[in-house]
Amino acid sequence: MSQNGNQLKNRFLSKGREKSVPGAEGIAMINHGSEVMISVKTPLGRLYRIETTFIGTNGKDEIFLELPSISQSEFDDYFYDGFWLTVKAISEKGEGAVVNFRTQISQIVHKPIKLLILDVPLKMSLQQLRSEPRYEVKLQGSIALPNRELLVDFKDLSANGCCFQKEVNGPRFDQDTFVCVEVRDPKVGHLFRLTGQVRNIHKSGAMNNYGMMFDEQGQKQAKQLMAQLIFDGSKLSFKQK
């Protein structure tokens, strides 16, 4: 299993509040291009797990996943129309959640693109990951590397943590790495230093999303930073000059 796969597995095992939601509501919480874990169970009871990519839905009754790149023998054993499978995905929205549902393979498409088409189930399970919501923000920060400064974009922010993102082909931060992300207020030039550790890494499309938990000093700086932000109609951002 890849490192991203291990990250997914660790987060899926995290305990949290669980509730049931309609299938259409649950699927809307998964970002297009994000990684998901599928578990296929054959009629004879054999289980097969693999990562793949969530592409989207038709907005009604079908879910589209990328058909995993596997050997022909694995494909012949585990992928047939009508087989049941379980899908687990990470939603970074709000308090964050594991989206979990069971459904059937509706159709397998090989050309012109490789797709795994699933039925949208009536219900999905949501397991909350955080004790507080994170707010979507429009912010850019910088991380000092040994030979240069790396610019990163924030996805969300709370008093205790954040999620920032960078292209998958750029520098990578491993789990538990200490990070200091500096954010400058463009109006007054004040610098906020958000310090803490990378707790998880989640690939979404061409980007790596890094979930960061602040240490005590980082929490103080985050609270001061959030006090300077206002809602611009869609996200929190610095007050305009």
C-alpha positions in Angstrom: 0.0 0.0 0.0 1.3 3.5 -0.8 2.1 6.1 1.8 -1.1 8.0 0.8 -3.0 4.7 1.2 -1.6 4.3 4.8 -2.7 7.9 5.5 -6.2 7.1 4.3 -6.3 3.9 6.4 -5.2 5.7 9.6 -7.9 8.3 9.1 -10.5 5.7 8.4 -9.6 4.1 11.7 -10.0 7.3 13.6 -13.0 7.3 16.0 -15.6 10.0 15.9 -19.3 10.9 15.9 -21.2 8.9 13.4 -24.5 9.7 11.7 -26.5 8.6 8.6 -27.3 11.0 5.8 -29.1 10.6 2.4 -26.8 9.3 -0.4 -27.0 12.5 -2.4 -25.9 14.6 0.6 -23.0 12.3 1.4 -21.6 12.1 -2.1 -21.7 15.9 -2.3 -19.2 16.1 0.5 -16.5 14.3 -1.5 -14.2 16.5 -3.6 -13.8 15.6 -7.2 -10.3 14.2 -7.9 -9.8 13.0 -4.3 -8.6 9.5 -3.3 -11.0 6.9 -2.0 -10.5 3.4 -0.7 -12.7 0.6 -2.2 -13.3 -2.8 -0.8 -14.8 -5.4 -3.1 -16.3 -8.6 -1.7 -17.0 -11.5 -4.0 -20.0 -13.8 -3.7 -17.5 -16.4 -2.3 -16.5 -14.0 0.4 -13.0 -13.0 -0.8 -12.1 -9.4 0.0 -9.9 -7.0 -2.1 -9.0 -3.4 -1.2 -7.4 -0.8 -3.4 -7.2 3.0 -3.8 -8.7 4.8 -6.7 -9.9 8.3 -7.6 -13.4 9.8 -7.2 -14.3 11.5 -10.5 -17.9 12.7 -9.7 -21.6 11.9 -10.2 -24.3 12.5 -12.8 -26.2 14.4 -10.2 -28.9 11.7 -9.9 -28.1 8.0 -9.4 -24.6 7.2 -10.6 -21.1 7.6 -9.1 -18.0 7.6 -11.3 -14.7 6.3 -10.0 -11.5 5.8 -12.0 -11.0 2.1 -12.8 -8.0 1.0 -10.8 -4.8 0.0 -12.7 -4.5 -3.7 -11.7 -3.5 -7.0 -13.3 -5.9 -8.8 -15.6 -6.2 -11.7 -13.1 -7.1 -9.3 -10.2 -9.7 -7.7 -12.5 -11.2 -11.0 -13.5 -11.5 -12.1 -9.8 -13.0 -9.0 -8.3 -14.7 -6.6 -10.8 -18.0 -7.7 -12.3 -21.3 -5.9 -12.7 -23.4 -6.5 -9.7 -20.6 -7.2 -7.2 -21.0 -5.4 -3.9 -18.3 -3.0 -2.6 -17.7 -0.5 0.1 -16.3 3.0 -0.5 -14.6 5.1 2.1 -13.5 8.7 1.4 -12.3 11.7 3.3 -14.3 14.9 3.3 -12.4 18.0 4.4 -15.4 20.2 4.6 -16.6 21.6 7.9 -15.6 19.4 10.8 -14.2 16.8 8.3 -15.6 13.3 8.0 -15.1 9.8 6.7 -17.8 9.2 4.1 -18.6 5.5 4.1 -21.2 3.6 1.9 -22.0 0.2 0.4 -23.2 -0.1 -3.1 -23.1 -2.3 -6.2 -21.0 -2.0 -9.4 -23.5 -0.8 -12.0 -21.2 -0.9 -15.1 -17.5 -1.1 -16.0 -16.3 1.0 -18.9 -13.0 0.5 -20.6 -13.2 2.8 -23.6 -12.9 5.7 -24.4 -12.0 6.2 -20.7 -11.7 3.6 -17.9 -14.6 4.1 -15.4 -16.1 2.2 -12.6 -19.8 3.2 -12.4 -21.6 2.6 -9.1 -25.2 3.1 -7.9 -25.8 6.0 -5.5 -27.1 4.3 -2.3 -30.1 5.6 -0.3 -28.0 6.2 2.8 -24.3 6.9 3.6 -22.5 7.0 7.0 -20.5 10.1 8.1 -18.0 9.8 10.9 -16.8 13.2 12.2 -13.1 13.6 12.4 -12.7 17.0 14.3 -14.1 18.4 17.4 -14.5 21.8 15.8 -15.3 23.2 12.4 -12.6 24.6 10.2 -13.5 27.7 8.1 -12.7 28.1 4.4 -10.2 30.8 4.0 -8.5 32.8 1.2 -5.0 33.0 2.4 -1.4 32.3 1.2 1.4 31.4 3.5 5.1 30.6 3.2 7.3 27.9 4.6 11.1 28.4 4.8 13.0 25.5 3.2 16.8 25.1 3.4 17.3 26.7 0.0 14.2 28.7 -0.8 10.8 29.9 0.4 7.8 27.7 -0.5 4.4 29.4 -1.0 1.4 27.4 0.0 -2.4 28.0 -0.2 -4.7 27.5 2.7 -7.9 25.5 2.3 -9.3 26.0 5.8 -8.3 27.2 9.3 -9.4 26.9 12.9 -7.9 27.8 16.2 -6.3 24.4 16.6 -5.3 23.4 13.0 -5.4 24.1 9.3 -5.2 22.5 5.9 -2.8 23.8 3.3 -2.0 22.5 -0.1 0.7 22.2 -2.7 1.3 20.5 -6.0 2.1 16.8 -5.7 5.2 17.3 -7.7 6.6 19.9 -5.3 8.4 19.5 -2.0 6.7 17.0 0.3 6.1 17.0 4.1 5.9 13.7 5.9 3.5 12.9 8.7 4.6 14.3 12.1 7.0 16.8 10.4 7.3 20.1 12.3 6.2 23.0 10.1 6.1 26.8 10.5 3.8 28.5 8.0 4.1 32.3 8.0 1.2 34.5 7.0 1.6 38.2 6.5 -1.2 40.7 6.9 -0.9 42.8 3.7 -2.5 45.9 5.3 -0.2 46.3 8.3 2.6 43.9 7.5 2.2 41.9 10.7 3.6 38.3 10.5 1.7 35.4 12.0 3.8 32.2 12.6 1.6 29.1 12.6 3.7 26.3 14.1 2.8 22.6 14.6 3.0 19.2 13.1 1.7 17.6 9.9 -0.9 15.1 11.0 -2.2 13.7 7.7 -1.7 14.0 3.9 -4.5 13.6 1.5 -4.1 13.8 -2.3 -6.8 15.6 -4.3 -6.3 15.8 -8.0 -2.9 17.4 -8.7 -2.6 18.7 -5.1 -1.5 17.3 -1.8 -3.6 18.5 1.1 -1.7 18.7 4.4 -3.7 18.6 7.7 -1.7 20.4 10.3 -2.3 20.5 14.1 -0.9 23.6 15.9 1.2 23.6 19.0 0.5 25.9 21.9 2.3 28.9 20.3 0.7 28.1 16.9 -2.8 28.2 18.5 -2.2 31.6 20.0 -1.0 32.9 16.6 -4.0 31.3 14.8 -6.5 33.0 17.2 -4.8 36.4 16.6 -4.8 35.7 12.8 -8.5 34.8 12.7 -9.4 38.0 14.6 -8.1 39.9 11.6 -10.1 38.1 9.0 -13.6 39.0 7.6 -16.1 37.1 5.5 -15.8 38.2 1.8 -18.9 36.5 0.7 -17.5 33.1 0.2 -14.4 32.7 2.5 -12.6 34.4 5.3 -9.8 36.7 4.2 -7.9 39.8 5.3 -9.7 43.1 5.4 -9.1 45.0 2.2 -6.9 48.1 2.3 
